[in-house]
Amino acid sequence: MTQRPSPIPSGPRPARLSFLTVPLLIGVIYNGLSLLVLPFSGPRINDMLAEVSGQAGLSPLQLTPEQVTATLWTSFFLTAAIVLLLYFTRRAVLEGRSWGRGASIVIAVLSLLIIPVGTLLGIVMLIGAFDRDVQRYVSR
């Protein structure tokens, strides 16, 4: 037996719903683009490590090719998971699901740490998440 997707809430969407959906869409696009750039980051990893260790006054640190590959694959899977989380959270908010609002609040609080753009998007998302009309809209 197949499950039917639940219908979109009746009535107009609240004006501040876009305070949640637009930053989530920006996150999906930004992280999706970073997935496209990731395969070309391999040679840059050792350059960056050498630069940072030189600035810290330490001997240059170099990763083996296997470590670089493992780092890139780990970054790929983590970024892909973030893209999926942002996509499904945005979709849940648009469908009026309450877990989408909760996930948006967690994402907004974590994005406050990404100075300066993430902080701005996090504040906008928190304003939208605590708007009364948005809370009513996502009450399922």
Buried (B, 14 or more C-beta within 10 A) or exposed (E): EEEEEEEEBEEEBBEBBBBBBBBBBEBBEBBBEBBEEBEEBBEEBBEEBBEEBEEEEEEEEEBEEEEBEEBBEEBBEEBBEBBEBBBBBBEBBBBBBBEBBBBBBEBBEEBBEEEEEBEBBBBBBBBBBBBEBBEEBBEE
